[in-house]
Amino acid sequence: MTLPVDHFSPSQIGAMRDCLRLVEYRYCRKLPRKVQPLNMALGNVVHKTAAQDYTHRIDKGSYLPDEAVIALADEAFKTETMEVRWSVEEQKQPDALDSARAMAQAHHLNVAPLVRPVKVEHRMSAPIRGLPVDLVGIADVIAEFGVWITVKGHTSDDDNVLMRSGRHVRDTKTSGKAPHGIKEGIIVPDARHVAQLATYKLISQANGTPAVETWLDYVWPTKGGQSKPTRVDVTQRDVELALEDYAMLLRLYESGLFPRTGRGGWICKPGKCDYYEDCILGPSRKMDL
């Protein structure tokens, strides 16, 4: 049979985890989006400014000036919120602009200087055994890293020796508040974020170029913008679980059957789902299912 998509991606898995009806409307019927939540718009602003910051570093050898990042955030915010339908629980627009600026600046000042970018918004793809279409992921940045240690030589001088180097994948994650565990200094990544990194690892393995490390760069607007780069150890078990998700997605597409709920606790409400008005779980819903 002909599948409704020409590739599989982490975003399709994310939709499946939220609600199987979402998969039907977005990827099978390909209905246009009616709602872009404000949090998603803010995340897109940070991704756009970070991408230009990294690109400037690759092309010019330095990161953008602070004032240029703010100007880019303003421009991206205007574009991203042009068609946002604000929901009642979202921030007011002026506050949202401040949040966009704060997060973009937090990434620029606290994350970008730690990164030596090689490729920006890099499209990764590979054929995977058992899947009829390629697996595709868009990595925010591919970067180089090196670990140096100081070794006492035969002389009185210390020598710096490069012990480990390679490339790693980094993905920027934005939210309206600090990630869970930040106060204790131990951030536990969301399962879908780990699945996304596992997809990158799966693609890299299939292409014979495994990434040495995977990182999530968390950014949030609290107290004028904060960030926390976090190394995530993606295990082979995580890769196997991601493969199971894609196999489940394939069965879903092949069956054409979309039950009412997915794995997660998707909340049906205006401003949350693109297809609230059109869905049987939307305004006509009489009970919690």
Legacy VTK file of the C-alpha trace (Angstrom):
# vtk DataFile Version 3.0
C-alpha trace
ASCII
DATASET POLYDATA
POINTS 289 float
0.000 0.000 0.000
0.985 3.635 -0.404
1.798 5.367 2.850
0.536 8.914 3.490
4.123 10.092 4.194
7.382 9.788 2.275
9.539 9.540 5.398
9.310 8.896 9.136
10.423 11.503 11.670
10.507 12.238 15.419
7.681 14.762 14.985
5.386 11.984 13.763
6.287 9.935 16.826
5.576 12.966 19.024
2.129 13.306 17.469
1.473 9.607 17.987
2.420 9.907 21.655
-0.007 12.824 22.055
-3.046 11.594 20.168
-3.605 9.182 17.320
-6.274 11.491 15.904
-3.568 14.111 15.580
-1.611 11.734 13.344
-4.706 11.216 11.208
-5.453 14.918 10.724
-1.880 16.157 10.339
-0.128 13.403 8.386
-2.887 11.444 6.648
-5.491 14.055 5.798
-2.801 16.779 5.739
-5.224 19.384 7.056
-3.803 22.912 7.468
-2.899 24.048 10.963
-5.377 26.415 12.557
-3.545 27.028 15.806
0.061 27.626 16.698
0.418 27.737 20.483
2.425 30.672 21.746
5.000 28.398 23.379
5.704 26.834 19.996
6.093 30.276 18.431
8.597 31.277 21.128
10.528 28.074 20.566
10.715 28.798 16.851
12.087 32.279 17.601
14.922 30.797 19.672
15.690 28.181 17.021
15.850 30.807 14.276
18.143 33.146 16.195
20.363 30.270 17.351
20.668 28.965 13.779
21.808 32.364 12.512
24.187 32.716 15.463
25.780 29.332 14.679
25.909 30.069 10.943
27.701 33.362 11.616
30.237 31.447 13.734
30.899 29.003 10.882
31.094 31.660 8.165
32.783 34.526 10.030
34.590 32.823 12.898
32.656 34.686 15.595
29.192 34.815 17.082
26.752 37.642 16.412
26.883 40.872 18.465
24.419 40.959 21.366
22.303 43.674 19.760
22.026 41.704 16.517
20.531 38.746 18.404
17.842 40.982 19.915
17.017 42.418 16.482
16.760 38.921 15.004
14.514 37.816 17.877
12.187 40.783 17.249
11.997 39.989 13.544
11.409 36.271 14.115
8.780 36.973 16.775
6.831 39.203 14.385
6.848 36.483 11.727
6.063 33.595 14.072
3.145 35.296 15.837
1.519 36.726 12.740
-1.070 33.954 12.682
-0.995 32.765 16.281
-4.409 32.436 17.819
-3.839 33.357 21.422
-5.518 31.116 23.970
-6.798 32.360 27.303
-3.969 30.852 29.332
-1.186 32.246 27.142
0.894 35.245 28.048
-0.016 38.691 26.766
1.818 39.625 23.593
4.176 42.259 25.100
5.269 39.796 27.778
5.757 37.146 25.120
8.101 39.402 23.146
10.163 39.948 26.293
10.289 36.174 26.774
11.426 35.642 23.187
14.218 38.187 23.585
15.286 36.753 26.945
15.490 33.186 25.669
17.312 34.143 22.480
19.835 36.125 24.507
20.245 33.316 27.054
21.132 30.895 24.271
23.497 33.410 22.667
25.358 34.204 25.896
25.334 30.904 27.761
25.025 28.085 25.220
26.516 29.228 21.902
30.006 30.071 23.280
30.348 26.448 24.437
29.693 25.078 20.941
31.979 24.726 17.929
29.383 24.307 15.174
30.094 22.379 11.983
26.611 22.046 10.475
23.426 23.947 11.300
19.879 22.567 10.951
21.415 19.483 9.443
19.059 17.060 7.722
19.983 13.516 8.660
18.441 10.561 6.851
18.970 6.848 6.338
17.091 3.743 5.233
16.292 1.562 8.242
15.648 -2.157 8.020
11.958 -2.881 8.493
10.788 0.601 7.487
9.537 1.179 3.921
10.637 4.837 3.873
13.732 6.656 5.100
14.048 7.872 8.667
14.675 11.625 8.767
15.678 14.023 11.531
16.739 17.677 11.549
19.557 18.228 14.044
19.761 21.804 15.315
23.541 21.701 15.204
26.365 19.239 14.641
29.395 20.357 16.617
32.984 19.347 17.314
34.328 18.682 20.754
37.620 17.740 22.370
38.598 16.687 25.878
42.030 17.800 27.064
43.896 16.697 30.168
47.117 17.987 31.708
49.900 15.409 31.931
53.076 15.872 33.971
55.993 15.315 31.623
59.654 14.554 32.191
60.306 18.270 32.550
58.865 20.701 35.027
56.334 21.864 32.437
52.827 20.477 32.129
51.647 19.351 28.693
48.041 19.482 27.480
47.109 16.289 25.682
43.976 15.762 23.579
42.532 12.505 24.877
39.143 12.324 23.161
37.511 14.179 20.278
34.680 13.824 17.813
31.378 15.289 16.748
28.149 15.506 18.656
24.515 16.340 18.048
22.834 19.162 19.965
19.154 19.993 20.108
17.693 23.171 21.612
14.662 22.757 23.871
12.562 25.711 25.047
9.851 25.863 27.683
7.917 28.405 29.696
9.623 27.380 32.924
12.778 25.704 34.179
13.094 21.974 33.395
12.280 19.476 36.100
15.189 18.780 38.419
17.080 21.994 37.746
17.117 22.974 41.434
18.866 19.742 42.340
21.141 20.065 39.322
19.837 16.808 37.860
17.666 17.270 34.780
15.759 14.201 33.643
15.022 14.597 29.913
11.477 14.097 28.670
10.957 10.674 27.073
10.148 12.210 23.695
13.371 14.249 23.790
15.357 11.085 24.429
13.475 9.398 21.562
14.459 12.268 19.273
18.141 11.934 20.196
17.825 8.164 19.791
16.563 8.777 16.247
19.668 10.822 15.469
21.827 8.025 16.866
19.919 5.428 14.866
20.425 7.389 11.640
24.104 7.956 12.414
24.639 4.259 13.076
22.904 3.336 9.833
25.192 5.734 7.945
28.298 4.403 9.666
29.065 7.732 11.358
27.824 7.458 14.956
27.759 10.646 16.989
30.022 10.509 20.017
27.756 12.568 22.255
24.215 13.932 22.350
23.198 17.131 24.145
19.988 18.974 24.986
20.354 22.728 25.435
17.455 23.872 27.637
16.385 27.537 27.461
13.567 29.230 29.406
12.508 32.865 30.071
12.473 32.912 33.894
14.395 35.823 35.489
15.327 37.372 32.177
16.339 34.177 30.423
18.234 31.118 31.610
19.793 28.046 30.041
21.257 24.688 30.961
23.274 22.612 28.466
22.810 18.944 29.421
24.641 15.912 28.096
22.280 12.970 27.564
23.521 9.404 27.413
21.421 7.660 24.776
21.639 3.924 25.375
21.159 1.118 22.908
17.912 0.356 24.724
16.730 3.901 23.916
17.508 3.199 20.261
15.541 -0.061 20.409
12.546 1.730 21.969
12.665 4.323 19.190
12.613 1.518 16.623
9.560 0.060 18.358
7.837 3.453 18.095
8.504 3.639 14.349
7.258 0.082 13.883
4.065 1.046 15.722
3.726 4.141 13.526
4.044 1.964 10.431
1.282 -0.348 11.651
-0.897 2.675 12.334
-0.455 4.044 8.811
-1.004 0.635 7.241
-4.185 -0.054 9.202
-5.735 3.368 8.705
-7.336 2.969 12.126
-7.009 5.886 14.519
-8.361 5.166 18.007
-9.370 8.032 20.196
-6.283 8.380 22.314
-2.563 7.921 22.044
-0.122 6.949 24.750
0.073 10.312 26.441
-2.318 12.599 28.229
-3.243 14.890 25.355
-5.615 17.595 26.538
-8.325 18.593 24.068
-8.867 22.339 24.279
-8.749 25.447 22.082
-5.257 26.790 21.615
-3.756 23.373 22.342
-4.719 21.296 19.330
-4.667 22.414 15.701
-7.839 20.487 14.926
-9.956 21.004 18.027
-13.089 22.208 16.203
-12.989 19.426 13.613
-12.303 16.522 15.952
-14.898 14.270 17.547
-12.995 14.819 20.795
-13.352 18.587 20.483
-16.328 20.812 21.360
-18.859 17.989 20.997
-17.075 15.992 23.644
-19.399 15.132 26.532
-17.023 13.345 28.864
-13.372 12.724 29.583
-12.198 9.679 27.670
LINES 1 290
289 0 1 2 3 4 5 6 7 8 9 10 11 12 13 14 15 16 17 18 19 20 21 22 23 24 25 26 27 28 29 30 31 32 33 34 35 36 37 38 39 40 41 42 43 44 45 46 47 48 49 50 51 52 53 54 55 56 57 58 59 60 61 62 63 64 65 66 67 68 69 70 71 72 73 74 75 76 77 78 79 80 81 82 83 84 85 86 87 88 89 90 91 92 93 94 95 96 97 98 99 100 101 102 103 104 105 106 107 108 109 110 111 112 113 114 115 116 117 118 119 120 121 122 123 124 125 126 127 128 129 130 131 132 133 134 135 136 137 138 139 140 141 142 143 144 145 146 147 148 149 150 151 152 153 154 155 156 157 158 159 160 161 162 163 164 165 166 167 168 169 170 171 172 173 174 175 176 177 178 179 180 181 182 183 184 185 186 187 188 189 190 191 192 193 194 195 196 197 198 199 200 201 202 203 204 205 206 207 208 209 210 211 212 213 214 215 216 217 218 219 220 221 222 223 224 225 226 227 228 229 230 231 232 233 234 235 236 237 238 239 240 241 242 243 244 245 246 247 248 249 250 251 252 253 254 255 256 257 258 259 260 261 262 263 264 265 266 267 268 269 270 271 272 273 274 275 276 277 278 279 280 281 282 283 284 285 286 287 288
